[in-house]
Amino acid sequence: MKAEQQYIDLFTQCEAMICRHSAEALNAPRATAFADFERLGFPTRKQEKYKYTDVDKYFAPDYGLNLNRLTFPVNPYEVFKCDVPNMSTSLYFVVNDSFYKQVQPTGQLPEGIIFGSLKDMAEQHPELVKRYYGKLADTSKDAITAFNTMFAQDGVLMYIPKGAVMDKPIQLVNILRADVNSMVNRRILVIVEDDAQAKLLICDHAMDEVNFLSTQVIEVFVGNNASFDLYELEETHNSTVRFSNLYVDQQADSNVLLNGITLHNGTTRNTTEVTLSGRGAELNLCGMAIADKNEQVDNHTFIDHKVADCTSNELFKYVLDDQAVGAFAGKILVREGAQHTSAQQTNRNICATREARMYTQPQLEIYADDVKCSHGATVGQLDDAALFYMRQRGISLKEARLLLMFAFVNEVIDNIRMDALKDRLHLLVEKRFRGELNKCQGCAICK
C-alpha cells in the first residue's frame, strides 16, 4: 500500500472529528484539499521539485495524530526562559500543533494587533481569516500543502493592522512533545497591512527523543509600504522530519526579510515561494544549514517577479560534515513586462568530508529585456592555503577549520536586523561547530 492511502483512509474515517475540533474557516477548504491530495498523491523523486527528498519514505511509518485535541502535560513558560541579553520579545508557544493558551504571556500587544490561536481567531474574526486563509497555499499544486490543509486544526494568526508598528519582536516557539512517534500539522497565517512593521522569530524544538514528523504551512501577506522580518531557527534532533512550505505575497514598496537557519535536525525539506506583486517591492531571502552525521537539508525556493521595479537578493549557504546531504534548488522568474528588475541569487557550499553530498540547481527564467539578474553556485572544501596559513601561526587544525567555517556562514547571520539575535546566533553557530549542541537543548536560543 502506498503511503498516501493510509492518510486517505484516516481522513475519510475522521473528517467529522477533525472538523469538530477546528473552526469553519479552516474546515471550508478541507474537501478540496482532500480531492487534490487523492489526485496528486505524495510527490516522488521523479518530480524535479522533490528530486532529492523521498517523501513517501518519511510518511510511510505509523505516526500518532492528536485529532481529538488531547492536551499535553507541559507548561512551556516554566521550561523556557528567554534571557538573551538585550532581546526583549513577546513570547508565545505552540505545543505540537496547538497554540498554548493555558498560561497567557505577560505584557500586552499594541492596540489592534492580534496574535493567537488560529482556531480561536477564526471563530472571533471569521471574515478576516476567510479573506486570507488558503489564498496563497494552493492545494492543487503541492501535495504537502494539500495534506497539511486536510489535517491542520490549529496554528497561529498574526495580524498587524494598517499603520501599526511593532517595536518589540514576537517570538514563537514550536515544541514537539510526545511519548510515542507522532505527526503534527500546523498553520501560520501572517497579515501585515499597509504601512505596518513587524518582526517574527520562530524556533522549532523537540523535548522528547521519539520520532516526529511535522508539516507546516505559512502564509504571509505584506501590504503596501509595509515591512516584515521572518526568522526561523530549527534546532531539534536526528529523529525529526520537517516539511515546511512558506508562501509570501508582497505589495508595492514593501520590504521583506526571510532568514531560515537549520542548526540541528534529522531531515528537513523547506519550500519558499515569494510573489512580488507590487512595484518597488524588495525581498531579502537568506538561508543557512549546518549538518553532520546523516542529516539532510533540502531547500527549494521560487521568486516570482510579477511586476516592474522590484528587487530580490537571495543567499543560501551550507556546511556539510560526515555523511550529511544538502540540496538547494532556486528559481527566479522575471515575467514579461517586469522591467527594471534586479535579482541576485547565490548558493555557496562546503563539504567538509568526501562522504558529504551537496546538490545545487540555480535557475533564472527571464521574459523582460531591461533587467539586472545573476545567479551562481559553488561546492568546495575548506581552503587548504588558508588552513596552512593559520597552522603556520600556531593555530591547531581543528581550530583553523572551525574559524573558516564560522567565517563562511557569518554572511547569512549578518543579514539579521535584530542585533541581540544576531549576537546570539553567532554564539550558537560557534557552539554547533565545536560539537556543543549535540541535540535539542530545549530552547537554546532562550538559555
ABEGO torsion letter per residue (X at the ends): XBAAAAAAAAAAAAAAAAAAABBAAAAAAAAAAAAAAAAAEBBBAABAAAAABBAAAAAABBBBBBAAGBBBBBBAAAABBBABBGBBBBBBBBBEABBBAABBBBEBBBBGBBBBBAAAAAAABAAAAAAABGAABBAAABAAAAAAAAABABEBBBBBBBGBBBABBBBBBBBBBBABBBBBBBBBBBBBBBGBBBBBBBBBBBABABBBBBBBBBBBBBBBGBBBBBBBBBBBBAABBBBBBBBBBBBBGBBBBBBBBBABBBBBBBBBBBBBABBGBBBBBBBBBBBBEABBBBBBBBBBBABBGBBBBBBBBBBBBEABBBBBBBBBBBBBGBBGBBBBBBBBBBBABAABBBBBBBBBBBABABBBBBBBBBBBBBBAAAAAAAAAAGBBAAAAAAAAAAAAAAAAAAABABAAAAAAAAAAAAAAAAGABABBAEBAAAX
